[in-house]
Amino acid sequence: QTGEQIHVSLPLSQQVSNESRLSMSESISEFFDAQEVLLSASSSENEASDDESYISDVSDNISEDNTSVADNISRQILNGELTGGAFRNGRRTCLPAPSPDTSNINLWNILRNNIGKDLSKVSMPVELNEPLNTLQHLCEELEYSELLDKAAETDDPYERMVLIAAFAASGYASTYFRAGSKPFNPVLGETYECIREDKGFRFFSEQVSHHPPISACHCESKNFVFWQDIRWKNKFWGKSMEILPVGTLNVTLPKYGDYYVWNKVTTCIHNILSGRRWIEHYGEITIRNTKSSVCICKLTFVKVNYWNSNVNEVQGVVIDQEGKVVHRLFGKWHEGLYCGVAPSAKCIWRPGSMPTNYERYYGFTRFAIELNELDPLLKDLLPTTDARFRPDQRQECLFIHLIFGGFKAGLLEEGNVEAAASEKQRIEELQRGRRRYMEENSIEYVPKFFKKVIDTNQREAWVTNDTYWELRKDPGFSKVEIPVLW
């Protein structure tokens, strides 16, 4: 099948949690410049220090095969042309500067007049941002892509579903320490590329819509293909903010002809205005293999309430065609996922260790630290719309301003908050100007690297138009008209 046939002809799963189902019928509103807070989180002040949950009772009866799934994955470069500009000497282990002090920012003064309103129009201080944006966060969900590699080598369809479920849960792990800051909101046409020779995949993403804001991505390796487009609707409740994702995640495993689809769960940021912010994910994920009815998986992210004080709990089952439970899953999305029954359950996945002084550096994982790094050899191969050239987010792009505008080096990743705030305001005004021009001239925006299709559920979806890597060979998109975003 062609890529387009795969994208269009197969049914996609629907949100199943009650909260999400109710929200879907409402119009999708745009979240303010912090819409992507969906992908950020922190430790919970309410989490019991003496947690006696079942996780602690599970013995680490882990086979050597499960200790490090990545050890069994071949580390090969996807294609010869990707060697140019790829990292060869390892990746950075720390950010250039720690996160700024935000204790003097009074969010109540900013948000008090906006309860119940569309927060997309509320401008947020740059100090609340982290030096990553939503397009990079989509890539961050692939931190544990070795689970997909492992699934691509697992003949048992029930065990493959367990690994897909572990991958779905792993995408939330990096959010645990991240409620203190939010990602940058991509401007229309912004892109991001990531080639990971060590993980064997290549990834690109693009902001394909501004109203509503929609981010699309596509990732491929010799073992799997992963893509999604995502948008958010938000509800600000005064003390908390609920983010409801709209969109479907897709994975194909060519070896078995599998095509898995699933939804995201609701996210809530607690203590928005005072106290330590913490994140909660709740709702149900349903994973289906649309090419086979052998089994489905249901993962429930349990909502904390009066009767259930265990935070971050995940429970799930893999069910066969007759409705019989084949595998039981349990764990916590920030600690790991287990298959079986305690205490003899087997650990399927657990997150990696955090870097030193992560609290001072936005709560970034080791993988997140690497996402905004720019190899000098890459500069001539990337489109100028790549997020790493964005001047309010990181320093590298300042060579443009040093030549043409004389800006000082620094900005958010370098710790220069004042310059970052100025650049952020300038970039947002440029986007408003481009939008006014297109509206006045009745111009419809067309993304460069994704196209809109209608799936079998009559839902709009964004899929790759299969041009990004071909245009990259030129090199550096030299024959492509690239918009000036900043």
Stockholm file with secondary structure:
# STOCKHOLM 1.0

chainA/1-486         QTGEQIHVSLPLSQQVSNESRLSMSESISEFFDAQEVLLSASSSENEASDDESYISDVSDNISEDNTSVADNISRQILNGELTGGAFRNGRRTCLPAPSPDTSNINLWNILRNNIGKDLSKVSMPVELNEPLNTLQHLCEELEYSELLDKAAETDDPYERMVLIAAFAASGYASTYFRAGSKPFNPVLGETYECIREDKGFRFFSEQVSHHPPISACHCESKNFVFWQDIRWKNKFWGKSMEILPVGTLNVTLPKYGDYYVWNKVTTCIHNILSGRRWIEHYGEITIRNTKSSVCICKLTFVKVNYWNSNVNEVQGVVIDQEGKVVHRLFGKWHEGLYCGVAPSAKCIWRPGSMPTNYERYYGFTRFAIELNELDPLLKDLLPTTDARFRPDQRQECLFIHLIFGGFKAGLLEEGNVEAAASEKQRIEELQRGRRRYMEENSIEYVPKFFKKVIDTNQREAWVTNDTYWELRKDPGFSKVEIPVLW
#=GR chainA/1-486 SS CCHHHHHHHSCCCCCCSHHHHHHHTSCCCCCCTTGGGGGCCCCCTTSCTTCCCGGGGSCCCCCHHHHTGGGGSCCCCSCGGGGTTCCCSCCCSSCSSCCCCCTTCCHHHHHGGGTTSCGGGCCCCGGGEEEEEHHHHHHHTTTTTHHHHHHTTCCCHHHHHHHHHHHHHHTTGGGTTCTTCEEECCCTTCEEEEEETTTTEEEEEEEEEETTEEEEEEEEESSCEEEEEEEEEEEECSSCEEEEEEEEEEEEETTTTEEEEECCCEEEEECSSSSCCEEEEEEEEEEEETTCCSEEEEEEECCCBTTBCCTTEEEEEEEETTSCEEEEEEEETTTEEEESSTTSCEEEECCCCCCTTGGGTTTCCHHHHHHTCCCGGGTTTSCTTBGGGCTTTCSTTHHHHHHHTCCCSCHHHHTCHHHHHHHHHHHHHHHHHHHHHHHHTTCCCCCSSEEEEECTTSCEEEEECSCHHHHHTTTTTTTSCCCCCC
#=GC SS_cons         CCHHHHHHHSCCCCCCSHHHHHHHTSCCCCCCTTGGGGGCCCCCTTSCTTCCCGGGGSCCCCCHHHHTGGGGSCCCCSCGGGGTTCCCSCCCSSCSSCCCCCTTCCHHHHHGGGTTSCGGGCCCCGGGEEEEEHHHHHHHTTTTTHHHHHHTTCCCHHHHHHHHHHHHHHTTGGGTTCTTCEEECCCTTCEEEEEETTTTEEEEEEEEEETTEEEEEEEEESSCEEEEEEEEEEEECSSCEEEEEEEEEEEEETTTTEEEEECCCEEEEECSSSSCCEEEEEEEEEEEETTCCSEEEEEEECCCBTTBCCTTEEEEEEEETTSCEEEEEEEETTTEEEESSTTSCEEEECCCCCCTTGGGTTTCCHHHHHHTCCCGGGTTTSCTTBGGGCTTTCSTTHHHHHHHTCCCSCHHHHTCHHHHHHHHHHHHHHHHHHHHHHHHTTCCCCCSSEEEEECTTSCEEEEECSCHHHHHTTTTTTTSCCCCCC
//
